[in-house]
């Protein structure tokens, strides 16, 4: 389905939980945050019902997120059932990697289309300071096992000034050693991210080219989202950038979001206005829910408001853990 600006909306990011076993400083306070009551979280049955409706509107690619999705019991079964919906092309998972070793065999059986793994540092002590958990080696082993599996893997890194900018060449080098995409994701001005200073795409490019030589734009844009990829000589994989603020991709945005408590968000920048969970629990039938979804997609804002004054809705006040990564 197209929105009012003739963008084809075929991708949804579904948060299955706001809970996480890490406390990354740009996402969740060290002391934690107020969590949704269990009764307010969408059940898997509700998510599956919604996805069967969404496929009829043209949604055919899904990202399962959290919080940390692997902390929710039964998430692998959900992935398998969504993957089996007629018309579904891809179901991927984003994770911090902590539980990946435990669930990787089960994930392979689900037919998951790909796994995105967050990794912001290669130094164990920095990892502990960033995440609040002494878990670097467990995450590292999970990544290694995932890279050796038949599941496509992407590594996501959020560069931060004064924290990990000196490590960016080493993190990028994972794409030299393995046939994997390493993506540098611009810090989003949402929740705690507003207090962090990111490293620009231009700065990262300069750092990497000083180390590895010129970067050649790769026209093969794989995946569901807006990443722009580059090739470097001698690299088995690629380096990518997702720079939503400084290099806005709103004109080509193809996504919507569903929060763990059922809010449908056409744009990350603005508050969700339609509560799918509540509509289902009030007894709304599939045809009515489909109309709400179609209306929401059609009214998707032209662009986010991160770079300037909000013009198309109420600014989002939730932290990322309450929205979905």
Secondary structure, DSSP 8 states (H G I E B T S, - for coil): -B-TTS-B--EEEEE--S--S---TTTS-TT------GGGS--HHHHHHHHHHHHHTT--EEEEESS-GGGSTTHHHHHHHHHTSTT--EEEEEE-STTHHHHHHHHHHHT--EEEEE---S-HHHHHHHHSSS-HHHHHHHHHHHHHSSS-EEEEE--BTTTTGGGHHHHHTHHHHSS-EEEEE----SGGGGGS-B--HHHHHHHHHHHH---EEE----SSS--EEEE-TT-SSEEEEE-TTTT--GGG--EEEE-TT-EEES-TTB---EEHHHHHHTT--HHHHHHHHHHHHHT--SS-STTS---SS-B--S-HHHH--
